[in-house]
Amino acid sequence: MHDFADWFPNPHAVVIHLPLGLLVTAVSTDLVALLRRSSAIVWVSSTLYTLGTMTLILAYLTGRTAASEVYTPGLAHALIAQHWNFALGCIWYFSLATLCRLARQLWAPGFTRLSTMVSSIVGLAGLTLLAVTAEFGGRLVYVYGVGVAAPNTKVLCTEPLQKEIPSDALISTSGTGAIESGPGR
């Protein structure tokens, strides 16, 4: 079990992909409903929106927890704040969109092409917000290494380790550390 804990340090990395898939599928289902004109497809889409929004809240909570537990380089803190703000914006956006959608379906059960078109546009706008949030999250992981094992601090040099040094070279005693070449130097 210890090996699994090393490989799987926090659930956010796994949980975050579920709402992304559900919400993209929900919007895609809305677009299919525009073509097929089926109220059953609209209900499937509403179910996907509901599940996607609920798992989005779970992903936000696991992300907030993960931020205090994982390696975070100093330069990433501002981006983490942006990621949190956009993630919270996604929760509000999809929560309101899903509630409005469900309310419309419960109190005005008739399905119209216009309402499906509006739902599709609202969903596409939400996916844009979700994509920006995902971009911030991706940058945190792939650019700054947040949530990835801390770098080995013993390796500080990225230059080649061996340089050609003339055999008659001596290290300067002037305190500069310069290499001087020449006989007797």
Contacts in CASP RR format, 6 or more apart in sequence:
PFRMAT RR
TARGET T0000
AUTHOR 0000-0000-0000
METHOD contacts of the structure
MODEL  1
MHDFADWFPNPHAVVIHLPLGLLVTAVSTDLVALLRRSSAIVWVSSTLYT
LGTMTLILAYLTGRTAASEVYTPGLAHALIAQHWNFALGCIWYFSLATLC
RLARQLWAPGFTRLSTMVSSIVGLAGLTLLAVTAEFGGRLVYVYGVGVAA
PNTKVLCTEPLQKEIPSDALISTSGTGAIESGPGR
8 14 0 8 1.000
9 69 0 8 1.000
9 70 0 8 1.000
9 147 0 8 1.000
10 62 0 8 1.000
10 63 0 8 1.000
10 65 0 8 1.000
10 66 0 8 1.000
10 69 0 8 1.000
10 70 0 8 1.000
10 147 0 8 1.000
11 62 0 8 1.000
11 66 0 8 1.000
12 59 0 8 1.000
12 62 0 8 1.000
12 63 0 8 1.000
12 65 0 8 1.000
12 66 0 8 1.000
13 66 0 8 1.000
13 147 0 8 1.000
15 55 0 8 1.000
15 58 0 8 1.000
15 59 0 8 1.000
15 62 0 8 1.000
16 59 0 8 1.000
16 62 0 8 1.000
16 63 0 8 1.000
18 52 0 8 1.000
18 55 0 8 1.000
18 59 0 8 1.000
19 52 0 8 1.000
19 53 0 8 1.000
19 55 0 8 1.000
19 56 0 8 1.000
19 58 0 8 1.000
19 59 0 8 1.000
20 130 0 8 1.000
20 134 0 8 1.000
21 52 0 8 1.000
22 48 0 8 1.000
22 51 0 8 1.000
22 52 0 8 1.000
22 55 0 8 1.000
23 48 0 8 1.000
23 49 0 8 1.000
23 52 0 8 1.000
23 53 0 8 1.000
23 56 0 8 1.000
23 94 0 8 1.000
23 123 0 8 1.000
23 126 0 8 1.000
23 127 0 8 1.000
23 130 0 8 1.000
24 127 0 8 1.000
25 48 0 8 1.000
26 45 0 8 1.000
26 48 0 8 1.000
26 49 0 8 1.000
26 52 0 8 1.000
26 123 0 8 1.000
27 120 0 8 1.000
27 123 0 8 1.000
27 124 0 8 1.000
27 126 0 8 1.000
27 127 0 8 1.000
29 41 0 8 1.000
29 44 0 8 1.000
29 45 0 8 1.000
29 48 0 8 1.000
30 42 0 8 1.000
30 45 0 8 1.000
30 116 0 8 1.000
30 119 0 8 1.000
30 120 0 8 1.000
30 123 0 8 1.000
31 120 0 8 1.000
32 41 0 8 1.000
33 41 0 8 1.000
33 42 0 8 1.000
33 45 0 8 1.000
33 116 0 8 1.000
33 120 0 8 1.000
34 113 0 8 1.000
34 116 0 8 1.000
34 117 0 8 1.000
34 120 0 8 1.000
37 111 0 8 1.000
37 113 0 8 1.000
39 110 0 8 1.000
39 111 0 8 1.000
42 105 0 8 1.000
42 111 0 8 1.000
42 116 0 8 1.000
42 119 0 8 1.000
43 105 0 8 1.000
45 119 0 8 1.000
46 98 0 8 1.000
46 101 0 8 1.000
46 102 0 8 1.000
46 105 0 8 1.000
49 94 0 8 1.000
49 97 0 8 1.000
49 98 0 8 1.000
49 101 0 8 1.000
50 98 0 8 1.000
50 102 0 8 1.000
52 94 0 8 1.000
53 91 0 8 1.000
53 94 0 8 1.000
53 95 0 8 1.000
53 98 0 8 1.000
56 90 0 8 1.000
56 91 0 8 1.000
56 94 0 8 1.000
57 91 0 8 1.000
57 95 0 8 1.000
59 87 0 8 1.000
60 87 0 8 1.000
60 88 0 8 1.000
60 91 0 8 1.000
63 87 0 8 1.000
64 84 0 8 1.000
66 147 0 8 1.000
67 80 0 8 1.000
67 84 0 8 1.000
70 146 0 8 1.000
70 147 0 8 1.000
71 145 0 8 1.000
71 146 0 8 1.000
71 147 0 8 1.000
71 148 0 8 1.000
71 149 0 8 1.000
71 150 0 8 1.000
72 80 0 8 1.000
72 144 0 8 1.000
72 146 0 8 1.000
72 147 0 8 1.000
73 144 0 8 1.000
73 145 0 8 1.000
73 146 0 8 1.000
75 144 0 8 1.000
76 140 0 8 1.000
76 144 0 8 1.000
76 145 0 8 1.000
76 146 0 8 1.000
79 136 0 8 1.000
79 137 0 8 1.000
79 139 0 8 1.000
79 140 0 8 1.000
79 144 0 8 1.000
80 140 0 8 1.000
80 146 0 8 1.000
82 136 0 8 1.000
83 133 0 8 1.000
83 136 0 8 1.000
83 137 0 8 1.000
83 140 0 8 1.000
86 129 0 8 1.000
86 132 0 8 1.000
86 133 0 8 1.000
86 136 0 8 1.000
87 133 0 8 1.000
89 129 0 8 1.000
90 126 0 8 1.000
90 129 0 8 1.000
90 130 0 8 1.000
90 133 0 8 1.000
93 125 0 8 1.000
93 126 0 8 1.000
93 129 0 8 1.000
94 126 0 8 1.000
97 122 0 8 1.000
97 123 0 8 1.000
97 126 0 8 1.000
101 119 0 8 1.000
104 115 0 8 1.000
105 111 0 8 1.000
140 146 0 8 1.000
140 147 0 8 1.000
141 147 0 8 1.000
141 148 0 8 1.000
165 179 0 8 1.000
166 181 0 8 1.000
166 182 0 8 1.000
168 181 0 8 1.000
168 182 0 8 1.000
168 183 0 8 1.000
168 184 0 8 1.000
168 185 0 8 1.000
169 179 0 8 1.000
169 180 0 8 1.000
169 181 0 8 1.000
169 182 0 8 1.000
169 185 0 8 1.000
170 179 0 8 1.000
170 180 0 8 1.000
170 184 0 8 1.000
170 185 0 8 1.000
171 177 0 8 1.000
171 178 0 8 1.000
171 179 0 8 1.000
171 180 0 8 1.000
172 178 0 8 1.000
172 179 0 8 1.000
172 180 0 8 1.000
END
